[in-house]
């Protein structure tokens, strides 16, 4: 069982004694910067001047700084810009301005694990990865709760990198829910695998194929939408609240028997082999090279695939149904 840290296990002292520069002010950047500030941390926001994020940070009461200046002033630099932007921003604006003793923080292990960012040996390098989108990180903090996070250390130059990481996790509210210790390797490989095979890729295409099968068989698209997409939230809520067995005991006996006898015919050994193949691509670095090697090409392919989903019949039907049924 991995080590899990809670509020009573962690002191804020390690982060309260540092000046933190949050680089980026998107979903995670905004949430974490605001939570840090509300926890008493000396935090600044580093951004490219003049963008929409600059204006938002100003409205939130920060005095945003150009990235290089924010880095020079900080003793902890937290990179919360998108993965593909991090290597160039690090090389151009962060690395030349790092002061010896400054720690580098991440919310995802991608660029460190795959060697796209190579920090100096004297730097502590840690990760605090909230398992939730930024708005919920902020919302749960304001409600007096928190979202769970993973914590890991890639470089422990000072001998106190874990203490710093845990203090950071407490300052954003995560030790209220629990912070679980892991490694950079484990975080990124399991995260990518989950996204690709289950949470984003698997679920999206399972829904699309189910909808297409029903519509092709002559059923009303609106009814198909309810059966393969709308009700999914109800099932996921049951799973989240009590696990798979809780969900199975909560649905009808007909749904339970049908699902447990037919489900393995859909997600069969062929699917398992495909998952193993995808995991090997992640472990070998093949996916990372594909995604980050030619950014323009991979971004264009991503946009093409997203646009194909947006143009799918299920999206038009869903929009109409949600309006008519007052859903969402």
Secondary structure, DSSP 8 states (H G I E B T S, - for coil): ---EE-GGG--SHHHHTSEEEEE--SHHHHHHHHHHHHTT-EEEEEE-TTSHHHHHHHHTT---EEHHHHHHH-SEEEE-S-HHHHHHHIIIIIGGG--TT-EEEESS-HHHHTTSS---TTS-EEEEEESS-HHHHHHHHHTT----EEEEEEE-SSS-HHHHHHHHHHHTTGGGT-EEE--HHHHHHHHHHHIIIIITHHHHHHHHHHHHHHHHTT--HHHHHIIIIITHHHHHHHHHHH-HHHHHHHS-HHHHHHHHHHHHHHS-HHHHHHHHHHHHHHHHTHHHHHHHHSHHHHHHHHHHHHHHHHTSHHHHHHHHHHHHTT--
